[in-house]
Amino acid sequence: MIEISQLSFRYREGADPILKGIDLSIPDGAFVGVTGAAGSGKSTLTYAINGIIPHCYPGDFYGSVRVDGVDTCEASLTDISRLVGSVCQDIDSQMVSSVVEDEVLYGLENFGVPKTEIPARVDEALAAMGIAELRDRSIAELSGGQKQKVAVASVLALKPRVLVLDEPTAELDPASSVAVFDLLKRYSVEHGTTVIVVEQKIALLSEYVDTLVIVDEGEIRFCGTPHEVLEHSDKLLEIGVNCPRSTSLVNRLRARGLVCGPAVCTVEGAVCACEGLLSGKGACA
Ligand SMILES: Nc1ncnc2c1ncn2[C@@H]1O[C@H](COP(=O)(O)OP(=O)(O)OP(=O)(O)O)[C@@H](O)[C@H]1O
């Protein structure tokens, strides 16, 4: 369980707080998407969960962040990293080895995982990300998407309770982005791992996450299921968040009383709503 209470943070070099009065509870095993306009504070929010603030970036930190009851201000970064695995935006800066297998081994050895457990952990992590065949490849020769998967596998091998990923599909084409979300979702369900993903592609988030968090100027403006949040497509647009087109289309039809039911999150949902409309069953009474 992650409990964030009245969190405010100002970077030491910054004039104004970047996070303002954040309250957020994330149950174990949840799949959470965080989105918002550029510079709204999404990455900073994840830094509060993985301890990068205040441990690496000092500043004025108010409120509390607890992961499994551990206060991230009081615990050391090493202790937090045993609970929270992170994949940052700049994958290259995260890589420490030149070969894929060594990259996965590095964290396991550093964490003091018993030698007898290590081979199985490496196999499992590579298999979970579908990259077993990359094991002996040079990291420098991998595509952006493959490096992304290696970075995630390296963190999964450590079996963190929480996995935080900052824009994991930034370098990926649409099909690879979907593949990464498929793998993350499956892993989260199978292992009960809490996954928090910062992502600009709201359509992708809406298909996969249980909870969608919209950050606006350092505050949580909306938080709920994708259906609940996408209800507010007009307000989201005002704060620089474009809803999926399928959602906006159906919301317009709903506003005119042509379609009933909740906001849709997927193209399939929009097709269903339009079919209902065309068959005469979708209109509101
Ligand atoms: N180390 C730092 N010191 C001072 N200010 C910082 C630091 N890191 C981030 N900021 C500022 O905090 C604000 C929020 O940045 P953050 O990266 O959290 O936003 P974001 O929503 O993740 O943005 P993006 O979508 O562009 O990645 C920005 O104005 C940024 O300049």
The ligand as an SDF file (V2000), in Angstrom:
LIG
                    3D

 31 33  0  0  0  0  0  0  0  0999 V2000
   15.9870   18.8090  -10.0510 N   0  0  0  0  0  0  0  0  0  0  0  0
   15.1700   19.8480  -10.2640 C   0  0  0  0  0  0  0  0  0  0  0  0
   15.4340   21.0560   -9.7480 N   0  0  0  0  0  0  0  0  0  0  0  0
   14.6140   22.1010   -9.9470 C   0  0  0  0  0  0  0  0  0  0  0  0
   13.4550   22.0330  -10.6520 N   0  0  0  0  0  0  0  0  0  0  0  0
   13.1310   20.8450  -11.1740 C   0  0  0  0  0  0  0  0  0  0  0  0
   13.9670   19.6840  -11.0260 C   0  0  0  0  0  0  0  0  0  0  0  0
   13.3830   18.6410  -11.6540 N   0  0  0  0  0  0  0  0  0  0  0  0
   12.2350   19.1270  -12.1860 C   0  0  0  0  0  0  0  0  0  0  0  0
   12.0870   20.4400  -11.9090 N   0  0  0  0  0  0  0  0  0  0  0  0
   10.9710   21.3010  -12.3100 C   0  0  0  0  0  0  0  0  0  0  0  0
    9.7790   20.7540  -11.7960 O   0  0  0  0  0  0  0  0  0  0  0  0
    8.6920   20.9500  -12.7190 C   0  0  0  0  0  0  0  0  0  0  0  0
    7.9880   19.6420  -12.9120 C   0  0  0  0  0  0  0  0  0  0  0  0
    8.8930   18.7270  -13.5220 O   0  0  0  0  0  0  0  0  0  0  0  0
    8.5220   17.1990  -13.7190 P   0  0  0  0  0  0  0  0  0  0  0  0
    9.6400   16.5780  -14.4800 O   0  0  0  0  0  0  0  0  0  0  0  0
    8.1220   16.6080  -12.4330 O   0  0  0  0  0  0  0  0  0  0  0  0
    7.2180   17.3460  -14.6370 O   0  0  0  0  0  0  0  0  0  0  0  0
    6.5910   16.2970  -15.6650 P   0  0  0  0  0  0  0  0  0  0  0  0
    5.1180   16.4930  -15.5760 O   0  0  0  0  0  0  0  0  0  0  0  0
    7.1180   14.9410  -15.4100 O   0  0  0  0  0  0  0  0  0  0  0  0
    7.1440   16.8710  -17.0310 O   0  0  0  0  0  0  0  0  0  0  0  0
    7.4400   16.1120  -18.4250 P   0  0  0  0  0  0  0  0  0  0  0  0
    6.1320   15.5580  -18.9160 O   0  0  0  0  0  0  0  0  0  0  0  0
    7.9400   17.2130  -19.3000 O   0  0  0  0  0  0  0  0  0  0  0  0
    8.4590   15.0390  -18.1410 O   0  0  0  0  0  0  0  0  0  0  0  0
    9.3100   21.5330  -13.9830 C   0  0  0  0  0  0  0  0  0  0  0  0
    9.0560   22.9240  -13.9930 O   0  0  0  0  0  0  0  0  0  0  0  0
   10.7840   21.2700  -13.8340 C   0  0  0  0  0  0  0  0  0  0  0  0
   11.5450   22.2920  -14.4350 O   0  0  0  0  0  0  0  0  0  0  0  0
  1  2  1  0
  2  3  1  0
  2  7  2  0
  3  4  2  0
  4  5  1  0
  5  6  2  0
  6  7  1  0
  6 10  1  0
  7  8  1  0
  8  9  2  0
  9 10  1  0
 10 11  1  0
 11 12  1  0
 11 30  1  0
 12 13  1  0
 13 14  1  0
 13 28  1  0
 14 15  1  0
 15 16  1  0
 16 17  2  0
 16 18  1  0
 16 19  1  0
 19 20  1  0
 20 21  2  0
 20 22  1  0
 20 23  1  0
 23 24  1  0
 24 25  2  0
 24 26  1  0
 24 27  1  0
 28 29  1  0
 28 30  1  0
 30 31  1  0
M  END
$$$$
